[in-house]
């Protein structure tokens, strides 16, 4: 384990040094609106164009176990090539892996982002990017999707922002958030993909709500992610979106009722059918039932009965 940690730290130093001598990498970060101070604070680096940069310095076995090297035909070569490098730390600040973002996109590029593979220390579904920078004094943590989104949020003063590693939120990630704060705000793009990501989070969030822990949802204007919104509208634009957030229950209703005709029984029935699995996962169904009763203009007893909820609580 110690050898892996040393290899990762050595790679981080190497990538940081490489960034300083790469005009194209520096230009790319500037084009994305990332300042030198932000890049330094997050230890952003650059993996150059050589497939032998790290493999010529690292023991092949250790480098492979650390997720830094790949082996093909018995030959070790660098996993990360020609990419902006994001060091990834666990909640305690221990370096466990990297994510690399390609600088020049082309048909030859297999993936825009490449993460460290699952290793002894890197478990993607159990890590949130920049969570190590958050302390327990934050009243809430804002969860965004991308690495550049996190950098931009911090750069514009939202130092309570963390990243979901570009994937759907997992139970392990949400439990980590719950240990750090009492309120989480998911910040999703205001398009179809953002709505789908929010829906996917509902079943993960529902069982962990309660006992003073709450989750809100903020949706950005269509066509924007946090990085682009901040560049175009600054902190004020982001703050407005966060101020217009919805709580978990209103978000569930909105996303599952969009496109439905609530003036007819069939439309209301479809919404109830979509929401019911979420209700089953909740410890306490009263708030959700009240939202449904009010928004669907239905009899409370009918809603509670359908949701298998206790009307007296």
Buried (B, 14 or more C-beta within 10 A) or exposed (E): EEBBBEBBBBBBEBBBEBBEEBEEBBEBBEEBBBEEEBBEEBBBBBBBEBBEBBBEEBBBEBBBBBBBBBEEEEEBBBBBBBBBBBBBBBBEEEBBBBBBBBBEEEEEEEEEBBBBBEBEBBBBBBBBBBBBBBEEEBEBBBBBBBBBBBBBBBBBEBBBBBBBBBEBBBBBBBEBBBEBBBBBBBBBBBBEEBBEBBBEBBEBBBEBBEEEBBBBBBBBBEEBBBBBBBBEBEEEBBBEBBEEBBBBBBBBBBBBBEEBEBEEEEBBEBBBEBBBEBBBBBEEBBBBBBBBBEBBEBEBEEBBEBBEBEEEE
